[in-house]
Amino acid sequence: MSAIEYYLKTCRELARFCSRNGWIDNASLHYAVAWESDNAARVDIEFDELLMEGGAHQPLRVSCCGQMRLFLDHNGRVISSEIL
């Protein structure tokens, strides 16, 4: 798992892309690096938000997407982020 993928699967910032206060299905998380420099990267992110509605046995899936700028250290690890 890359440093970017690890960060995205563990950060709280992605919850801002959720539209209905559900939870993020990390198995559905996909990202693409739109651009990258020595100390930053912009990523396009997609994932499913899971919702339990009414007595449903299976959660409802809502597609979510967004963009983040990730600030990287000299080893490529994410040190902070910004929602775009």
Secondary structure, DSSP 4 states (H G I P E B T S, - for coil): --HHHHHHHH-SGGGGG-SSS-EEEEEEEEEEEEEE-SSEEEEEEEEEEEE--TT-SS-EEEEEEEEEEEEE-TTS-EEEEEE-
